[in-house]
Amino acid sequence: MNLFKIVAVIPLFVILLIFYNVMAFLGINLGFNAEILFSMPLPSGGELSLNWSSIFILLGVFTLYIEIIKSTNTGTTTIVEHVLSLVVFIACLMELMLVEFASNSTFLIITLMSLLDVAAGFNITIASARRDFTMGGG
């Protein structure tokens, strides 16, 4: 199995979930009140400051974009990927409710992105399958 097929089946939110857990186990503060990693001045005179929370949310948005693009494919691998995405969402939800270091707004946003991935994936796949069926039925 080549790398592209593996990436097509594995939900990328699982990588984000693993990365979050590793960082939390290492004791890094992942909440919105975490220390600033770096800042850069903006032409407006303001300053853009990023901490781990901001970085995780940015990674989540990028991951969601890739997952939505992946869900436009049709086939058996897409169905498997949607089911695995649902498992990842359930894992995120359980961790949010049961694990203390995940009880923050950053992880809530990541969990909601995972839910959006599941919902959008199923909706896009059903809509494209319906379109294919209608066009093929002529």
Secondary structure as GFF3:
##gff-version 3
##sequence-region A 1 138
A	DSSP	alpha_helix	3	9	.	.	.	ID=ss1
A	DSSP	alpha_helix	13	25	.	.	.	ID=ss2
A	DSSP	beta_strand	38	41	.	.	.	ID=ss3
A	DSSP	beta_strand	47	50	.	.	.	ID=ss4
A	DSSP	alpha_helix	52	70	.	.	.	ID=ss5
A	DSSP	alpha_helix	76	98	.	.	.	ID=ss6
A	DSSP	three_ten_helix	100	102	.	.	.	ID=ss7
A	DSSP	alpha_helix	105	137	.	.	.	ID=ss8
###
